[in-house]
Amino acid sequence: MAVFYLHDEGQGTRNLGQVVTMSADGVRNTFSGVVIGPVIMGRDITLTLPPVVAPSLYGLTTPATHFVGRETELDGLLSVLAPAAPQPGRVRVAAVAGLAGVGKTELVLQTAHRALERGWFAGGALMVDLQGYQEGGARLPVTAVLTRLLHDLRVPHQHIPSDADGMATMYRSILAEYAKQGRPVLVVLDNAPPAESIRPLLPNAGAALVTSRHIMAALDARLMDLHPLGSAAAVALLERQLRHARPDDQRVTRAPADALEIVRLCDGLPLALVIVKALLTAHPTKPLDHLAAELHAERTRLSRLQYGELKVRAVFQLSYNALNDAQRFLFRLLSINPGPHVSIDAVAAAASWERAPARQVLEELARAHLTEPGALYGRWQMHDLVRLHSSELGRAHAKADGRAPALDRLLRYYLDATNAACDRLDPRMAERGSDGSVPARAVQTAPQPDGPAHELAWLDAELPNLMAAIGLSADRSPGICVQTSLSLADYLELRRHLNEALTLFPLAEQVAIRIGDQQAAGHACNNFGNALVQAGSYDEAADAYRRALGHYRGTGDRQAAATTLSNLGTVLLDKSRPADAAGCFIQADEEFTAVNDPHGRALALTNLGNAMRELGAPEQALRAYKDAGRLHHALSNPRGLALALTNTGSLLIDVGEAAEAVRVFGQALSLFRQQHDRPNEAKTMIGLGIALRVIGDIDRARELHERAADLMHFLGDPRGEANALDQLGNDFQDAEAGGEAIAAHERAALLYRRHGDARGEAEACHNGAMALATLQKFDEAIPLLRRAADRYRAVGDGEAAVEATGDLGMALAASKKYAEAIELLTTVADHFREMGKGHSEAMALMNLSQALHHAHRNDRARVAAERAASLFRAAGDHESARLVTRRLKKYGARRALRPKRRRGPG
């Protein structure tokens, strides 16, 4: 029986009730007390529940047979529902939000069934679809939902209050009594509209699971944002679904790459995967690659992703229908952005809005899960299929939305913002032309790595968008395409984004030629050459620089031509063509002088010094370095001065003045540190370490090379790291730590090989072989020497290849492979004779004579030894001449191979 007391406004409390007796399986209530308004304030309440839980309390929808990829989310929801959770008297609520079709309902169903199986909700479960996103925007009234819930609780219709407050009071009272008697009920509110409208539906006892396309931030609940499935989980789900329908369906197993492509095109959306499963199950012989090909076309993908009443487009449209006009406009406009995410500023520029309303509407769209926050705050992204829906709607409303002008504004924004960010990376960027183009720049003048943090962070975040925008603008706005590409040159070199540089600059050259801008085409070629140098593609870099020269000469830009000449000379120097390189540097110096560019002259003179050093003209090299240093000093350019000092230090080591080199490298290191130039700091540490090793300070040399290797690794410069490791190996050799030396050289060779630096790999292999030879491990040294010789030949360094071949002959002789050793050493001696290198020829002949002696060919051995002694005497090496003379009578002693010291910092 139940006695209801209702408060009658102005008349106090009056008894409206009578005893009500319900059926045997119904609810029998006896209330005594006072009702104040709609809230029961009962003093003595007796609520008798039926002895058996009504079947409607087991009314959960049946969960899917296959459920993968949501283990973490499932555990998270179960932890909320667990009875042992903190504050056991508190209602436990979890709200799952996410994109339409992402699997929210399935997740809460799986969670609810597991919770019931564990006995956590002896009272059963209630589930209701709130229909929060219906066609036409119609939603179930709260009274209709409460009526449904009270019916499920077995309350007869005639005893359900007519007003929402009364319904909510009865609903909560019944749930509270269930919980009091140890039979708590789990309430599942599926497809909920925003939080405020569902508050009356939340229980005051037991627990609740809520799903919505909106983030339920206002609820006192554990919030969970559900994302699409990852690739592996999506493929696993597709396979299990197909095998469940047809156990012999092995299409996913047989074509995993096609399955992966399908789930990529569906972007892991579970609803799309259910449709794919239906499409494939309906056609059991259809190959996966056929369906993948059908889904590949973006304009028809959403039309293909439907089967019967299952339609991806339809569920997205319901979310779209729930938006207001401003939200709909911005949602349609977002798909014009060609990149993977978009910033608030870019959206504001495209929409021609102020920043604040753009941010507000983006946040509203994110709450509706039509966009989602990007990895960085202030950036937004869309699910691939939602993006396609936005694009469809955008095209349909293109004229009204002003879609084409919005795209033009967006591309202009990316150009202007890129220019603003890049201006601070290099002071010379202020010289940008009125067309936004950047002057040609020599490869030695990379910007400082610790540039303005804000600008670098912006460029790092925007690079994918900028790449996509440049590609889009190639036909639509060719000027913007070229200008944005050139503006990024310093940034791409600074961050070593080689793939992006190798993609953008050829495109920029082609577009510039098409629009008749030779100057920009020259800049693009020059920057392309710089990127190719970074990638180790010297032949292609030389071709790019030559094309740039042609463009500049067509415009009469002598300064840009001079810079490109200097860059070309640097490549020729790397190709072991120092004479040709010197010619380029001399021409560059003349051109820079003609246009009164002391900065360019300083660079050209530094490079000229490098060429003269390779040509064996140390006095001319030193003069060039000093002239470059004076120019840098006059220009107040400490970084340029430091570069000149490092080259001077390397030259001083060559001419036997290692102690002075230590002092010079120390000055350069201090200057680089003052400029926060970490890459050149690391390079200078390598040079200083070499100088210290030469004067016998092995411990300090090893410490510097270890620090340099670590710094290069941190900076992401694998070639620099390999150089430091190779020199560290030489340190260990001098310290007679052969095992450590071999390990360091092996690591260096591996890094060089991985990053396509054939010259570096050759030197590391050569040095590693020498370390093995000192340990008498000639059989292990032989393959390294063969590879070193091959790599030297691949980069056109014939002299180094001959030296490595000579050492290979010595290793073969030491391994008693005399026939091959004699053949190789004979060839090596002939090559050195042709090169006019008498002392090197004498060394080869001396080793040849020893191999001939061990092969019992003493007549030829004597001839070779006599020739070697003669050449040594002619070169002034009397000690070696005496050694060979002694060996004319006795050949038993074996000469140890000597480590090479080839790679320096210059």
ZAMARGU-4260 file (C-alpha; in steps of 0.2 Angstrom, whole numbers, plus 5000, padded with zeros to 4 digits):
<rodrens>
0) 5000/5000/5000 | 5006/5018/4997 | 5000/5034/5005 | 5006/5049/4995 | 5008/5066/5003
5) 5010/5081/4991 | 5013/5099/4996 | 4999/5110/4991 | 5006/5128/4988 | 4998/5140/5001
10) 4988/5126/5010 | 5001/5116/5019 | 5002/5098/5018 | 4987/5087/5014 | 4984/5069/5012
15) 4980/5065/4994 | 4982/5046/4995 | 4974/5030/4999 | 4980/5013/5002 | 4985/5005/4985
20) 4987/4986/4984 | 4996/4980/4969 | 4997/4963/4961 | 5008/4949/4969 | 5022/4952/4957
25) 5021/4971/4958 | 5027/4983/4971 | 5018/4986/4987 | 5023/5002/4995 | 5019/5009/5012
30) 5024/5027/5015 | 5021/5038/5031 | 5028/5055/5033 | 5028/5071/5024 | 5032/5075/5006
35) 5039/5093/5004 | 5037/5098/4986 | 5042/5084/4974 | 5055/5077/4986 | 5051/5063/4998
40) 5056/5067/5016 | 5050/5051/5023 | 5052/5048/5042 | 5047/5030/5041 | 5047/5021/5024
45) 5043/5004/5020 | 5045/4998/5002 | 5042/4980/4999 | 5050/4974/4982 | 5045/4958/4973
50) 5054/4943/4978 | 5060/4940/4960 | 5068/4953/4949 | 5057/4957/4935 | 5063/4951/4918
55) 5064/4969/4911 | 5079/4972/4922 | 5089/4960/4911 | 5084/4970/4896 | 5102/4974/4890
60) 5105/4972/4871 | 5115/4957/4867 | 5133/4962/4865 | 5143/4957/4849 | 5152/4941/4849
65) 5168/4948/4844 | 5176/4962/4854 | 5194/4967/4851 | 5205/4982/4854 | 5196/4990/4869
70) 5204/4980/4883 | 5210/4996/4891 | 5194/5006/4890 | 5184/4990/4896 | 5195/4989/4912
75) 5194/5007/4915 | 5175/5007/4915 | 5174/4991/4926 | 5185/5000/4938 | 5172/5013/4940
80) 5158/5000/4942 | 5167/4989/4954 | 5159/4988/4972 | 5176/4990/4980 | 5178/5007/4972
85) 5182/5022/4984 | 5167/5030/4992 | 5155/5015/4991 | 5140/5025/4995 | 5142/5036/4981
90) 5133/5033/4964 | 5146/5027/4951 | 5144/5035/4934 | 5155/5034/4919 | 5152/5044/4903
95) 5159/5037/4886 | 5159/5050/4872 | 5165/5049/4854 | 5162/5050/4836 | 5146/5042/4828
100) 5150/5024/4824 | 5165/5023/4835 | 5158/5009/4846 | 5152/5018/4862 | 5136/5007/4864
105) 5146/4991/4861 | 5159/4996/4874 | 5146/5000/4888 | 5136/4984/4883 | 5152/4973/4885
110) 5155/4982/4901 | 5138/4980/4908 | 5137/4961/4904 | 5154/4958/4912 | 5148/4968/4928
115) 5132/4958/4929 | 5142/4941/4927 | 5153/4946/4941 | 5137/4949/4952 | 5140/4967/4955
120) 5122/4972/4951 | 5110/4959/4959 | 5096/4970/4955 | 5099/4969/4936 | 5101/4982/4923
125) 5090/4995/4914 | 5095/5001/4897 | 5086/5015/4887 | 5091/5023/4870 | 5089/5042/4873
130) 5089/5045/4854 | 5099/5061/4857 | 5103/5063/4838 | 5087/5059/4829 | 5083/5064/4811
135) 5075/5082/4812 | 5083/5085/4829 | 5068/5077/4839 | 5073/5070/4856 | 5063/5060/4868
140) 5056/5070/4882 | 5062/5067/4899 | 5045/5062/4905 | 5044/5049/4891 | 5061/5041/4896
145) 5056/5041/4915 | 5039/5033/4910 | 5049/5019/4901 | 5061/5017/4916 | 5047/5016/4928
150) 5038/5003/4917 | 5054/4993/4917 | 5054/4994/4936 | 5036/4986/4935 | 5027/5001/4941
155) 5009/5001/4934 | 5005/5015/4922 | 4991/5022/4933 | 5003/5024/4948 | 5016/5034/4938
160) 5016/5053/4942 | 5011/5064/4928 | 5025/5077/4931 | 5044/5074/4928 | 5049/5079/4946
165) 5037/5066/4953 | 5043/5053/4941 | 5061/5056/4945 | 5057/5055/4964 | 5048/5038/4962
170) 5062/5032/4950 | 5076/5036/4962 | 5067/5030/4977 | 5064/5013/4970 | 5083/5012/4964
175) 5088/5017/4981 | 5078/5004/4990 | 5085/4991/4978 | 5102/4996/4983 | 5098/4996/5001
180) 5092/4978/5000 | 5109/4973/4992 | 5102/4972/4975 | 5109/4988/4966 | 5104/4991/4948
185) 5115/4997/4934 | 5107/5010/4922 | 5113/5012/4904 | 5109/5028/4896 | 5113/5026/4878
190) 5115/5040/4864 | 5112/5054/4876 | 5111/5072/4872 | 5121/5085/4881 | 5123/5082/4900
195) 5110/5094/4907 | 5095/5085/4899 | 5100/5068/4907 | 5102/5074/4925 | 5084/5068/4930
200) 5089/5051/4923 | 5104/5048/4934 | 5101/5036/4949 | 5105/5041/4967 | 5111/5023/4970
205) 5119/5009/4960 | 5128/5015/4945 | 5126/5022/4928 | 5135/5021/4911 | 5131/5035/4898
210) 5136/5036/4880 | 5135/5052/4870 | 5143/5060/4855 | 5146/5075/4866 | 5159/5076/4880
215) 5149/5076/4896 | 5160/5088/4905 | 5147/5094/4916 | 5143/5077/4924 | 5150/5072/4940
220) 5157/5056/4931 | 5172/5047/4925 | 5174/5054/4907 | 5181/5043/4893 | 5184/5048/4875
225) 5183/5033/4864 | 5194/5034/4848 | 5194/5023/4832 | 5203/5006/4833 | 5221/5005/4829
230) 5226/4996/4813 | 5230/4979/4821 | 5214/4978/4831 | 5204/4984/4816 | 5211/4970/4805
235) 5209/4957/4819 | 5190/4963/4821 | 5187/4961/4802 | 5195/4944/4802 | 5185/4938/4816
240) 5169/4945/4810 | 5171/4937/4793 | 5176/4920/4800 | 5161/4920/4812 | 5150/4922/4797
245) 5159/4910/4786 | 5172/4899/4795 | 5181/4895/4779 | 5183/4914/4775 | 5202/4916/4774
250) 5203/4932/4764 | 5211/4942/4778 | 5224/4929/4781 | 5228/4927/4763 | 5229/4946/4759
255) 5234/4955/4775 | 5241/4970/4766 | 5224/4973/4757 | 5215/4971/4774 | 5226/4984/4781
260) 5222/4996/4767 | 5204/4993/4770 | 5205/4997/4788 | 5216/5012/4784 | 5203/5019/4772
265) 5189/5016/4786 | 5201/5025/4798 | 5197/5011/4811 | 5179/5016/4813 | 5170/5001/4820
270) 5153/5005/4811 | 5163/5006/4794 | 5171/4989/4798 | 5154/4981/4801 | 5148/4988/4784
275) 5164/4981/4776 | 5160/4964/4784 | 5143/4964/4778 | 5148/4969/4760 | 5161/4955/4760
280) 5150/4942/4768 | 5137/4945/4754 | 5150/4942/4741 | 5161/4928/4748 | 5172/4927/4733
285) 5176/4945/4731 | 5195/4949/4734 | 5199/4961/4747 | 5209/4972/4734 | 5194/4975/4724
290) 5185/4982/4739 | 5200/4992/4744 | 5200/4999/4726 | 5182/5004/4727 | 5185/5013/4744
295) 5200/5022/4738 | 5191/5035/4728 | 5187/5049/4741 | 5172/5056/4733 | 5163/5039/4733
300) 5169/5031/4748 | 5155/5036/4760 | 5142/5030/4746 | 5151/5013/4746 | 5151/5012/4765
305) 5133/5007/4767 | 5123/4991/4768 | 5105/4991/4770 | 5101/5002/4785 | 5119/5003/4790
310) 5126/5020/4783 | 5141/5029/4789 | 5135/5045/4780 | 5118/5044/4789 | 5125/5043/4807
315) 5137/5058/4803 | 5122/5068/4796 | 5113/5066/4812 | 5127/5074/4821 | 5128/5088/4808
320) 5109/5091/4810 | 5111/5094/4829 | 5123/5109/4825 | 5118/5127/4824 | 5122/5138/4809
325) 5139/5144/4814 | 5144/5127/4819 | 5138/5119/4802 | 5147/5133/4792 | 5164/5130/4801
330) 5161/5111/4800 | 5159/5112/4781 | 5174/5124/4779 | 5186/5113/4789 | 5189/5101/4775
335) 5197/5114/4764 | 5213/5112/4774 | 5224/5100/4765 | 5234/5095/4780 | 5231/5082/4794
340) 5227/5096/4807 | 5222/5114/4808 | 5226/5128/4820 | 5214/5141/4827 | 5223/5155/4817
345) 5222/5145/4801 | 5203/5142/4803 | 5200/5161/4808 | 5210/5166/4792 | 5200/5154/4781
350) 5183/5159/4788 | 5188/5178/4789 | 5183/5177/4808 | 5191/5184/4823 | 5201/5171/4833
355) 5190/5170/4848 | 5174/5165/4839 | 5184/5153/4829 | 5191/5144/4844 | 5174/5144/4853
360) 5165/5135/4838 | 5180/5123/4836 | 5178/5118/4854 | 5159/5116/4852 | 5163/5104/4837
365) 5175/5095/4847 | 5162/5092/4861 | 5151/5085/4848 | 5166/5074/4841 | 5165/5081/4824
370) 5182/5087/4827 | 5195/5082/4840 | 5209/5090/4848 | 5226/5087/4839 | 5242/5082/4848
375) 5246/5100/4852 | 5234/5112/4860 | 5226/5124/4849 | 5226/5112/4834 | 5211/5102/4828
380) 5209/5086/4817 | 5195/5076/4809 | 5192/5058/4807 | 5195/5053/4789 | 5177/5048/4785
385) 5170/5064/4795 | 5182/5074/4784 | 5174/5066/4768 | 5157/5071/4775 | 5163/5088/4778
390) 5170/5089/4760 | 5153/5083/4753 | 5143/5096/4762 | 5156/5109/4758 | 5155/5106/4740
395) 5136/5106/4741 | 5136/5123/4749 | 5152/5130/4741 | 5145/5146/4733 | 5135/5151/4749
400) 5150/5147/4760 | 5162/5156/4749 | 5173/5140/4749 | 5185/5146/4735 | 5190/5163/4743
405) 5191/5154/4759 | 5204/5142/4752 | 5214/5157/4744 | 5214/5165/4761 | 5220/5149/4770
410) 5235/5147/4757 | 5240/5166/4759 | 5239/5163/4778 | 5251/5149/4777 | 5263/5159/4766
415) 5263/5175/4778 | 5264/5165/4794 | 5279/5155/4787 | 5288/5170/4781 | 5286/5178/4799
420) 5292/5162/4807 | 5307/5160/4796 | 5313/5178/4797 | 5320/5175/4814 | 5329/5159/4810
425) 5343/5168/4800 | 5347/5187/4801 | 5349/5186/4782 | 5331/5181/4780 | 5327/5200/4782
430) 5334/5201/4764 | 5318/5192/4757 | 5312/5199/4741 | 5296/5207/4739 | 5290/5191/4731
435) 5294/5182/4747 | 5309/5173/4739 | 5325/5169/4749 | 5342/5173/4743 | 5353/5158/4738
440) 5364/5153/4752 | 5380/5143/4753 | 5379/5126/4761 | 5391/5131/4775 | 5380/5144/4783
445) 5366/5134/4791 | 5356/5143/4804 | 5358/5142/4822 | 5350/5126/4829 | 5344/5135/4845
450) 5334/5148/4835 | 5319/5156/4842 | 5309/5142/4851 | 5292/5149/4847 | 5295/5150/4828
455) 5303/5133/4827 | 5289/5125/4837 | 5276/5133/4825 | 5286/5127/4810 | 5288/5109/4817
460) 5269/5108/4820 | 5264/5116/4804 | 5276/5107/4792 | 5263/5093/4787 | 5251/5107/4783
465) 5263/5117/4774 | 5269/5103/4763 | 5251/5099/4758 | 5247/5117/4755 | 5262/5119/4744
470) 5257/5104/4734 | 5239/5111/4732 | 5245/5128/4727 | 5256/5122/4713 | 5241/5124/4701
475) 5230/5135/4710 | 5242/5148/4717 | 5259/5145/4709 | 5267/5160/4716 | 5262/5155/4734
480) 5269/5138/4730 | 5286/5144/4725 | 5287/5157/4739 | 5282/5146/4753 | 5294/5132/4747
485) 5309/5145/4746 | 5304/5152/4763 | 5306/5135/4771 | 5324/5132/4765 | 5333/5137/4781
490) 5321/5128/4792 | 5322/5112/4782 | 5341/5112/4782 | 5341/5116/4801 | 5330/5102/4805
495) 5337/5090/4792 | 5320/5087/4784 | 5329/5080/4769 | 5313/5071/4762 | 5303/5086/4762
500) 5317/5097/4755 | 5320/5084/4741 | 5301/5085/4737 | 5298/5104/4738 | 5313/5111/4729
505) 5311/5102/4712 | 5293/5106/4712 | 5297/5124/4716 | 5309/5125/4701 | 5296/5117/4689
510) 5283/5129/4695 | 5294/5144/4694 | 5300/5140/4676 | 5281/5138/4671 | 5277/5155/4677
515) 5293/5163/4670 | 5302/5167/4687 | 5320/5162/4683 | 5327/5170/4699 | 5315/5159/4710
520) 5320/5144/4699 | 5338/5148/4703 | 5334/5149/4722 | 5325/5132/4721 | 5339/5123/4712
525) 5352/5130/4724 | 5342/5124/4739 | 5339/5108/4731 | 5358/5106/4729 | 5360/5110/4747
530) 5348/5096/4752 | 5357/5084/4740 | 5373/5088/4749 | 5365/5084/4765 | 5359/5067/4758
535) 5376/5063/4751 | 5371/5064/4733 | 5385/5074/4727 | 5384/5071/4708 | 5365/5076/4708
540) 5370/5091/4719 | 5383/5097/4706 | 5369/5096/4693 | 5357/5106/4703 | 5370/5119/4706
545) 5374/5120/4688 | 5356/5122/4683 | 5355/5136/4697 | 5370/5145/4688 | 5361/5145/4672
550) 5345/5153/4679 | 5355/5166/4688 | 5366/5170/4673 | 5349/5173/4664 | 5344/5186/4677
555) 5361/5194/4679 | 5361/5190/4697 | 5380/5189/4700 | 5379/5188/4719 | 5367/5173/4718
560) 5378/5165/4705 | 5394/5168/4716 | 5385/5159/4730 | 5381/5144/4719 | 5399/5144/4712
565) 5405/5142/4730 | 5392/5128/4733 | 5397/5119/4717 | 5416/5120/4722 | 5412/5112/4739
570) 5404/5097/4730 | 5418/5096/4718 | 5430/5096/4733 | 5420/5082/4741 | 5422/5072/4725
575) 5441/5073/4726 | 5442/5086/4712 | 5452/5100/4722 | 5459/5109/4707 | 5441/5111/4699
580) 5434/5116/4716 | 5448/5129/4718 | 5443/5137/4701 | 5425/5138/4707 | 5430/5147/4723
585) 5442/5159/4714 | 5427/5164/4702 | 5416/5165/4717 | 5428/5177/4726 | 5429/5188/4711
590) 5410/5189/4709 | 5408/5193/4727 | 5421/5206/4726 | 5412/5214/4711 | 5396/5215/4720
595) 5404/5221/4737 | 5399/5206/4747 | 5412/5203/4760 | 5402/5190/4769 | 5401/5179/4753
600) 5420/5183/4750 | 5424/5176/4767 | 5414/5160/4763 | 5423/5158/4746 | 5440/5161/4754
605) 5437/5148/4767 | 5432/5135/4754 | 5447/5140/4744 | 5458/5136/4759 | 5450/5119/4759
610) 5454/5116/4741 | 5472/5122/4743 | 5474/5110/4758 | 5469/5096/4747 | 5481/5101/4733
615) 5495/5100/4745 | 5498/5119/4746 | 5497/5123/4764 | 5504/5141/4763 | 5491/5146/4751
620) 5477/5137/4761 | 5483/5146/4777 | 5483/5163/4769 | 5465/5160/4763 | 5459/5155/4780
625) 5467/5170/4788 | 5460/5182/4775 | 5443/5174/4778 | 5445/5176/4797 | 5449/5194/4795
630) 5433/5197/4784 | 5422/5188/4797 | 5430/5198/4811 | 5427/5215/4802 | 5409/5209/4799
635) 5407/5205/4818 | 5403/5188/4812 | 5409/5177/4827 | 5402/5161/4819 | 5411/5164/4802
640) 5427/5167/4812 | 5425/5151/4821 | 5423/5141/4805 | 5439/5149/4798 | 5448/5144/4814
645) 5442/5126/4814 | 5449/5125/4796 | 5465/5133/4801 | 5466/5120/4816 | 5464/5106/4804
650) 5478/5113/4792 | 5490/5115/4807 | 5488/5097/4811 | 5493/5093/4793 | 5509/5103/4794
655) 5514/5096/4811 | 5509/5110/4822 | 5497/5101/4833 | 5500/5111/4849 | 5495/5127/4840
660) 5480/5118/4833 | 5475/5114/4850 | 5475/5133/4854 | 5466/5138/4838 | 5452/5124/4840
665) 5450/5130/4858 | 5446/5148/4852 | 5434/5141/4839 | 5425/5130/4852 | 5423/5145/4864
670) 5415/5155/4849 | 5403/5142/4844 | 5397/5139/4862 | 5394/5158/4864 | 5383/5157/4848
675) 5374/5141/4855 | 5379/5133/4839 | 5378/5115/4844 | 5382/5106/4828 | 5398/5116/4825
680) 5403/5114/4843 | 5402/5095/4841 | 5412/5096/4825 | 5425/5107/4833 | 5427/5095/4848
685) 5431/5081/4835 | 5445/5092/4828 | 5452/5097/4845 | 5452/5079/4850 | 5462/5074/4835
690) 5475/5088/4839 | 5476/5082/4857 | 5479/5064/4851 | 5493/5070/4840 | 5502/5078/4855
695) 5499/5063/4865 | 5485/5068/4877 | 5475/5052/4873 | 5463/5053/4888 | 5457/5071/4884
700) 5455/5066/4866 | 5445/5051/4870 | 5434/5061/4882 | 5430/5074/4868 | 5426/5062/4855
705) 5414/5052/4866 | 5405/5069/4871 | 5405/5074/4852 | 5397/5057/4848 | 5384/5059/4861
710) 5380/5077/4855 | 5379/5072/4837 | 5367/5058/4842 | 5356/5070/4852 | 5356/5082/4837
715) 5351/5069/4825 | 5367/5070/4814 | 5371/5051/4811 | 5386/5056/4800 | 5393/5067/4813
720) 5391/5054/4826 | 5400/5042/4815 | 5414/5054/4812 | 5416/5056/4831 | 5415/5037/4833
725) 5428/5034/4820 | 5440/5046/4828 | 5437/5038/4845 | 5442/5021/4837 | 5459/5030/4832
730) 5461/5036/4850 | 5458/5018/4857 | 5471/5012/4844 | 5484/5024/4850 | 5480/5019/4868
735) 5483/5001/4862 | 5465/4996/4867 | 5462/4986/4851 | 5445/4979/4856 | 5437/4995/4860
740) 5445/5003/4844 | 5437/4989/4833 | 5420/4992/4841 | 5420/5010/4838 | 5425/5009/4820
745) 5412/4996/4817 | 5398/5007/4825 | 5405/5021/4814 | 5404/5011/4798 | 5387/5005/4802
750) 5380/5023/4804 | 5389/5028/4788 | 5381/5013/4778 | 5364/5016/4785 | 5364/5034/4779
755) 5372/5032/4762 | 5389/5040/4766 | 5400/5029/4755 | 5416/5039/4759 | 5413/5039/4778
760) 5410/5020/4777 | 5426/5017/4767 | 5436/5027/4780 | 5428/5018/4795 | 5431/5001/4787
765) 5449/5005/4783 | 5452/5011/4801 | 5443/4996/4808 | 5454/4985/4797 | 5470/4993/4804
770) 5464/4990/4822 | 5461/4972/4818 | 5478/4971/4810 | 5487/4977/4826 | 5479/4962/4834
775) 5485/4950/4821 | 5467/4947/4815 | 5471/4948/4797 | 5458/4936/4791 | 5445/4948/4799
780) 5453/4963/4792 | 5453/4957/4774 | 5434/4959/4770 | 5434/4976/4778 | 5449/4982/4767
785) 5440/4975/4751 | 5424/4985/4756 | 5435/5000/4760 | 5443/5000/4742 | 5426/4997/4734
790) 5418/5012/4743 | 5433/5023/4739 | 5431/5019/4721 | 5412/5022/4721 | 5415/5040/4727
795) 5429/5043/4714 | 5444/5044/4727 | 5456/5033/4717 | 5471/5037/4728 | 5462/5031/4744
800) 5456/5016/4735 | 5475/5012/4730 | 5480/5014/4748 | 5467/5003/4754 | 5471/4990/4741
805) 5490/4991/4747 | 5484/4987/4764 | 5474/4973/4758 | 5489/4966/4749 | 5499/4967/4766
810) 5484/4958/4775 | 5483/4945/4762 | 5502/4942/4763 | 5501/4941/4782 | 5487/4928/4780
815) 5499/4918/4768 | 5488/4922/4753 | 5504/4926/4744 | 5498/4925/4726 | 5484/4937/4727
820) 5495/4948/4739 | 5509/4949/4725 | 5496/4953/4712 | 5488/4967/4722 | 5504/4975/4728
825) 5512/4975/4711 | 5496/4984/4704 | 5497/4997/4719 | 5515/5001/4716 | 5511/5004/4697
830) 5497/5016/4702 | 5508/5026/4714 | 5522/5027/4700 | 5509/5034/4688 | 5503/5046/4701
835) 5521/5052/4704 | 5520/5047/4722 | 5538/5040/4725 | 5537/5037/4743 | 5520/5028/4742
840) 5527/5018/4728 | 5542/5013/4739 | 5531/5007/4753 | 5521/4996/4741 | 5537/4989/4734
845) 5544/4986/4751 | 5529/4976/4756 | 5529/4967/4739 | 5547/4962/4741 | 5542/4954/4758
850) 5527/4944/4750 | 5539/4938/4736 | 5551/4932/4748 | 5538/4922/4758 | 5533/4915/4741
855) 5551/4909/4738 | 5553/4921/4723 | 5568/4929/4730 | 5575/4936/4713 | 5559/4947/4711
860) 5560/4951/4729 | 5577/4958/4728 | 5573/4969/4713 | 5558/4976/4722 | 5568/4979/4737
865) 5582/4988/4728 | 5569/4999/4719 | 5561/5003/4736 | 5577/5008/4744 | 5581/5019/4729
870) 5564/5028/4730 | 5566/5030/4749 | 5583/5038/4747 | 5576/5050/4734 | 5562/5055/4746
875) 5574/5058/4760 | 5567/5044/4770 | 5584/5036/4775 | 5578/5026/4789 | 5566/5016/4778
880) 5580/5014/4765 | 5591/5006/4778 | 5577/4995/4783 | 5574/4989/4765 | 5593/4986/4763
885) 5594/4975/4778 | 5579/4965/4771 | 5589/4962/4755 | 5598/4949/4766 | 5584/4944/4779
890) 5565/4945/4775 | 5558/4936/4791 | 5552/4952/4800 | 5534/4957/4796 | 5530/4975/4796
895) 5514/4979/4805 | 5501/4989/4796 | 5499/5006/4802 | 5482/5015/4806 | 5476/5028/4795
900) 5471/5045/4801 | 5460/5052/4787 | 5444/5060/4792 | 5445/5077/4801 | 5433/5090/4805
905) 5436/5102/4790
</rodrens>
